[in-house]
Amino acid sequence: MWGGLIVLLLVAFGPVEMGKLPLLFTNSSNIQAFSHDLLRPDFNLWPLYVAQMWLTVQIALWGTTLAVLLAIPFGLLCARNIAPIWIQQPMRRLMDLARSIPDLVLGIVFIVAVGLGPFAGVMALAVNTGAVLAKLFSEAVEAIDPGPVEGVRATGATRLQEVVWGVLPQVGPHWTSYALYRFESNARSATVLGLIGAGGIGQTLFDSINGFQYRQTSAICVVIVVAVTLIDLLSQAIRQRLI
């Protein structure tokens, strides 16, 4: 396996232009000139940056919430020990399709459908994240202990009751942890979606770059880093309570 990985790295050396690595040092003067403004952030418009970042977080929150609502039924249908194979396999392929479409493409599709604004970003995140979470949820279901499910079944419970009382209590902490992780990721993805007009701080960041306002770009990046760090700390605290 390691030998195959080394061969793949050698094959990919040319196509990814790894030969340009020395330019990071020979063109250091260009980086210094570019970094001159980036190291002097301009926070004159910080209320705007904070407001746009808060909008981005709200986009990520709604996108993740809708994704979880989609992933719960689809994740159960994608699990081998829950759904019959004639349902499980088509659902898996459907989730593969939805997961393989980039967020930016989904964002453009929803912008065409509903117009510019944060709702397009919410829906793009919901579809992509829903497919990712469905895969993670199904794998968690497939790894459960069958004992509790058999115990519930022995009481004469229906199939739905087996899932509610035998499956969900086992996978609940894992599902919550996965959802929190995807919320962190979506806070960053929502920033990128702003570049195509799907709302949030991404549009402000894109405008500052196009206007060569690198001091403003630096300030926006600082706001994004602080927000993502706070989200990460919050999700870590919640995950520790679940363990």
C-alpha positions as CSV (number, residue, x, y, z in Angstrom):
1,M,0.0,0.0,0.0
2,W,2.8,2.4,0.9
3,G,4.7,1.5,-2.2
4,G,1.6,2.2,-4.3
5,L,1.1,5.6,-2.6
6,I,4.7,6.5,-3.4
7,V,4.2,5.6,-7.0
8,L,1.1,7.7,-7.2
9,L,2.9,10.7,-5.7
10,L,5.8,10.3,-8.2
11,V,3.3,10.1,-11.1
12,A,1.4,13.2,-9.8
13,F,4.6,15.2,-9.3
14,G,4.6,16.7,-12.8
15,P,0.8,17.3,-13.3
16,V,0.5,19.3,-10.0
17,E,3.7,21.3,-10.9
18,M,5.6,20.5,-7.7
19,G,8.7,21.7,-9.6
20,K,7.5,25.3,-8.8
21,L,8.2,24.7,-5.1
22,P,11.5,26.7,-5.2
23,L,9.5,29.8,-6.4
24,L,8.2,30.2,-2.9
25,F,11.7,31.3,-2.0
26,T,13.0,32.9,-5.1
27,N,10.0,35.1,-5.4
28,S,9.9,36.1,-1.8
29,S,10.1,39.8,-2.7
30,N,6.7,39.5,-4.3
31,I,5.2,37.8,-1.2
32,Q,6.7,40.5,1.0
33,A,5.1,43.3,-1.1
34,F,1.8,41.5,-1.0
35,S,2.0,40.8,2.7
36,H,2.7,44.5,3.5
37,D,-1.0,45.3,3.4
38,L,-2.2,41.9,4.7
39,L,-0.2,42.5,7.9
40,R,-1.9,45.8,8.5
41,P,-5.7,45.0,8.7
42,D,-8.1,47.9,8.4
43,F,-11.0,47.5,10.9
44,N,-12.8,50.7,10.0
45,L,-15.7,48.7,8.7
46,W,-15.7,46.1,11.4
47,P,-19.5,46.4,12.1
48,L,-20.2,45.4,8.5
49,Y,-17.8,42.5,8.7
50,V,-19.3,41.2,11.9
51,A,-22.8,41.5,10.5
52,Q,-21.9,39.7,7.3
53,M,-20.1,37.0,9.3
54,W,-23.1,36.5,11.5
55,L,-25.2,36.1,8.4
56,T,-22.8,33.5,7.2
57,V,-23.1,31.6,10.4
58,Q,-26.9,31.7,10.1
59,I,-26.7,30.3,6.6
60,A,-24.5,27.5,7.9
61,L,-26.8,26.9,10.8
62,W,-30.0,26.6,8.7
63,G,-28.1,24.6,6.0
64,T,-26.9,22.1,8.6
65,T,-30.3,21.8,10.3
66,L,-32.0,21.0,7.0
67,A,-29.2,18.6,6.1
68,V,-29.7,16.7,9.3
69,L,-33.5,16.5,8.7
70,L,-32.7,15.0,5.3
71,A,-29.9,12.8,6.4
72,I,-31.9,11.0,9.2
73,P,-34.4,9.2,6.8
74,F,-31.9,8.8,4.0
75,G,-29.2,7.5,6.3
76,L,-31.5,4.8,7.7
77,L,-32.5,3.9,4.1
78,C,-28.8,3.6,3.2
79,A,-28.0,1.2,6.0
80,R,-27.7,-2.5,5.1
81,N,-29.1,-3.7,8.4
82,I,-32.2,-1.5,8.2
83,A,-33.3,-1.3,4.5
84,P,-33.5,-4.2,2.0
85,I,-30.8,-4.2,-0.6
86,W,-33.2,-3.1,-3.4
87,I,-33.8,0.1,-1.5
88,Q,-30.4,0.5,0.2
89,Q,-28.3,0.4,-3.0
90,P,-30.3,2.9,-5.1
91,M,-30.3,5.3,-2.1
92,R,-26.6,4.9,-1.7
93,R,-26.0,5.8,-5.4
94,L,-28.4,8.8,-5.0
95,M,-26.4,10.1,-2.0
96,D,-23.1,9.5,-4.0
97,L,-24.5,11.7,-6.8
98,A,-25.7,14.5,-4.4
99,R,-22.4,14.4,-2.5
100,S,-20.2,14.6,-5.6
101,I,-21.7,17.9,-6.9
102,P,-19.6,20.8,-5.6
103,D,-21.2,23.4,-3.3
104,L,-20.5,26.1,-5.9
105,V,-22.4,24.3,-8.6
106,L,-25.3,23.7,-6.3
107,G,-25.2,27.3,-5.3
108,I,-25.4,28.5,-8.9
109,V,-28.3,26.1,-9.5
110,F,-30.3,27.5,-6.6
111,I,-29.3,31.1,-7.5
112,V,-30.9,30.5,-10.9
113,A,-34.0,29.0,-9.2
114,V,-34.6,31.5,-6.4
115,G,-32.3,34.5,-7.2
116,L,-29.3,35.9,-5.4
117,G,-29.2,35.9,-1.6
118,P,-28.6,33.7,1.4
119,F,-31.5,31.2,0.8
120,A,-29.6,29.9,-2.2
121,G,-26.6,29.3,0.0
122,V,-28.8,27.5,2.6
123,M,-30.2,25.1,0.1
124,A,-26.8,24.4,-1.5
125,L,-25.4,23.5,1.9
126,A,-28.4,21.5,2.8
127,V,-28.2,19.2,-0.3
128,N,-24.5,18.6,-0.2
129,T,-24.2,18.3,3.6
130,G,-27.4,16.1,3.7
131,A,-25.8,13.6,1.4
132,V,-22.5,13.6,3.4
133,L,-24.3,13.1,6.7
134,A,-26.5,10.4,5.2
135,K,-23.4,8.4,4.4
136,L,-22.0,9.0,7.9
137,F,-25.3,8.2,9.6
138,S,-25.8,5.0,7.7
139,E,-22.3,3.8,8.6
140,A,-23.0,4.5,12.3
141,V,-26.2,2.5,12.0
142,E,-24.5,-0.4,10.4
143,A,-22.0,-0.5,13.3
144,I,-24.6,-0.7,16.1
145,D,-25.0,-3.6,18.6
146,P,-27.9,-5.8,17.3
147,G,-28.7,-6.9,20.8
148,P,-30.9,-3.9,21.8
149,V,-32.8,-4.1,18.5
150,E,-33.5,-7.8,19.0
151,G,-34.7,-7.1,22.5
152,V,-37.1,-4.4,21.3
153,R,-38.3,-6.8,18.5
154,A,-38.9,-9.5,21.1
155,T,-41.5,-7.3,22.7
156,G,-43.6,-7.4,19.5
157,A,-42.6,-3.9,18.4
158,T,-43.1,-2.7,14.9
159,R,-40.2,-1.9,12.5
160,L,-40.5,1.8,13.3
161,Q,-40.4,1.2,17.0
162,E,-37.3,-1.0,16.6
163,V,-35.6,2.0,14.9
164,V,-36.8,4.5,17.5
165,W,-36.0,2.5,20.6
166,G,-33.2,0.1,19.4
167,V,-31.2,2.1,16.9
168,L,-31.5,5.8,17.6
169,P,-30.4,5.7,21.3
170,Q,-27.2,3.9,20.1
171,V,-26.3,6.3,17.2
172,G,-27.6,9.6,18.7
173,P,-24.2,10.7,20.2
174,H,-22.4,9.8,16.9
175,W,-25.0,11.6,14.8
176,T,-24.8,14.7,16.9
177,S,-21.0,14.7,16.7
178,Y,-21.1,14.4,12.9
179,A,-23.7,17.2,12.6
180,L,-21.5,19.5,14.8
181,Y,-18.5,18.8,12.6
182,R,-20.4,19.5,9.5
183,F,-21.7,22.8,11.0
184,E,-18.0,23.8,11.5
185,S,-17.3,23.0,7.9
186,N,-20.4,24.7,6.6
187,A,-19.4,27.9,8.3
188,R,-16.3,27.9,6.0
189,S,-18.2,26.7,3.0
190,A,-20.8,29.4,3.4
191,T,-18.0,31.9,3.1
192,V,-17.0,30.5,-0.3
193,L,-20.6,30.5,-1.5
194,G,-20.8,34.2,-0.9
195,L,-18.3,34.6,-3.8
196,I,-21.1,33.7,-6.2
197,G,-23.7,35.9,-4.6
198,A,-25.2,33.4,-2.1
199,G,-25.0,35.8,0.8
200,G,-22.7,36.3,3.7
201,I,-19.2,37.6,4.2
202,G,-17.9,35.9,1.1
203,Q,-19.3,38.6,-1.2
204,T,-17.6,41.4,0.9
205,L,-14.3,39.4,0.8
206,F,-14.6,39.0,-2.9
207,D,-15.2,42.8,-3.4
208,S,-12.2,43.7,-1.3
209,I,-9.9,41.4,-3.3
210,N,-11.2,42.7,-6.6
211,G,-10.7,46.3,-5.4
212,F,-7.1,45.5,-4.3
213,Q,-8.1,46.6,-0.8
214,Y,-5.9,44.1,0.9
215,R,-6.0,45.7,4.3
216,Q,-9.7,45.2,4.3
217,T,-9.2,41.7,3.0
218,S,-6.9,41.0,6.0
219,A,-9.5,42.4,8.4
220,I,-12.2,40.2,6.9
221,C,-10.0,37.1,7.2
222,V,-9.4,38.0,10.9
223,V,-13.1,38.1,11.5
224,I,-13.6,34.8,9.7
225,V,-10.8,33.1,11.7
226,V,-12.2,34.4,15.0
227,A,-15.7,33.2,14.2
228,V,-14.6,29.7,13.0
229,T,-12.4,29.4,16.2
230,L,-15.4,30.2,18.4
231,I,-17.6,27.7,16.6
232,D,-14.9,25.1,16.9
233,L,-14.5,25.7,20.7
234,L,-18.3,25.5,21.2
235,S,-18.7,22.3,19.2
236,Q,-15.7,20.7,21.1
237,A,-17.4,21.6,24.4
238,I,-20.7,20.0,23.2
239,R,-18.9,16.9,21.9
240,Q,-17.1,16.4,25.2
241,R,-20.5,16.4,27.0
242,L,-21.7,13.7,24.6
243,I,-18.8,11.3,25.3
